[in-house]
Structure formats: C-alpha cells, structure tokens
Amino acid sequence: MGRAIDDPSAKEGVFSAVQRGVSSITNGNTSVGVPVAAVDLSRAELRMLGATGDCYIALVDSTTISGARAGTSGTTTFSWELTQVS
C-alpha cells in the first residue's frame, strides 16, 4: 500500500489528491470504517496525524480507512491524511 519515502519513481511534492479528516471510535466499539473518495492503492499513502488514545489506522480498500483499538471504553479520536501521488 502506497510508496516508500525513498521510492525513486515517486515524484516528490506532486499530489493528485489530498484528503484529511478527524474520525472517532465511539464508546463500546473497537473499530470504525471511514469512507473516503476513491484512490489508486498503488499510489496512495495514509498517515495518522494524531490520536487521543492508542489506536491504529489502515487503508483497507480504495474507499475505506479503518481505525481500530484494543479496548471499548470511552471515545478515541484520530486525525488522518490520505495522499495520492500523480
């Protein structure tokens, strides 16, 4: 998923799409699916920008980010950025 930072075929600084958002895993849940505009998985990179608790995120298909955590207590909020290189 995505390109490595040192991938010589990636054109530095040239993005065809940038999406950002803030999402939450609510009390009683261990995960959340976040719909996004379609990206090309071979050219996309997902970054977590911050979170209020322990969680991880993944781009599970071209239109969905999954956020997950171990517990179910309280709400965990995370911010993310999804980019696609040209």
C-alpha positions in Angstrom: 0.0 0.0 0.0 1.5 3.3 -1.0 5.1 4.1 -1.9 8.1 4.1 0.3 9.6 7.5 1.0 12.8 6.6 -0.9 11.0 5.2 -3.9 12.8 6.9 -6.9 9.7 6.6 -9.1 7.6 8.8 -6.8 7.6 12.5 -7.8 8.4 14.4 -4.7 5.7 17.1 -3.9 3.3 16.2 -6.7 0.0 15.1 -5.3 -3.1 14.4 -7.4 -5.3 14.1 -4.3 -5.1 15.1 -0.6 -7.8 14.2 1.9 -7.8 14.9 5.6 -10.2 14.2 8.4 -10.9 13.6 12.0 -12.7 10.4 13.0 -13.8 8.7 16.2 -14.1 5.2 17.6 -17.0 5.6 19.9 -17.7 4.1 23.4 -18.5 0.4 23.1 -16.7 -0.1 19.8 -13.3 -1.4 18.8 -13.2 0.0 15.3 -14.7 2.4 12.8 -14.8 2.5 9.0 -14.3 5.9 7.4 -15.4 6.4 3.8 -13.1 8.4 1.6 -13.1 9.4 -2.1 -11.6 6.6 -4.2 -7.8 6.5 -4.5 -5.4 4.3 -6.5 -3.9 2.0 -3.9 -0.6 1.7 -5.7 -0.1 5.5 -5.4 -1.7 6.3 -2.1 -0.2 6.9 1.4 -2.1 7.1 4.7 -0.7 8.9 7.7 -2.1 9.3 11.2 -1.5 12.8 12.3 -2.6 12.4 16.0 -4.9 10.5 18.3 -6.4 10.8 21.8 -5.6 7.2 22.7 -3.9 4.1 21.4 -5.2 3.1 18.0 -4.0 2.3 14.5 -5.4 3.1 11.1 -5.2 1.3 7.7 -6.3 1.9 4.2 -8.3 -1.3 3.7 -9.5 -0.6 0.1 -9.7 2.3 -2.3 -12.6 3.9 -0.5 -12.2 3.0 3.2 -9.9 3.8 6.1 -10.3 1.5 9.2 -9.5 2.8 12.6 -9.1 0.2 15.4 -8.1 -0.1 19.1 -7.9 -2.9 21.7 -10.5 -1.7 24.2 -14.1 -0.5 24.0 -14.2 2.1 26.8 -14.6 5.8 26.0 -14.0 7.5 22.7 -10.8 7.6 20.8 -10.4 10.3 18.2 -7.8 10.3 15.5 -6.8 12.6 12.6 -5.5 11.4 9.3 -4.2 12.4 5.9 -4.5 10.4 2.7 -2.4 11.5 -0.3 -2.1 10.1 -3.8 0.9 10.9 -6.0 0.4 11.8 -9.6 
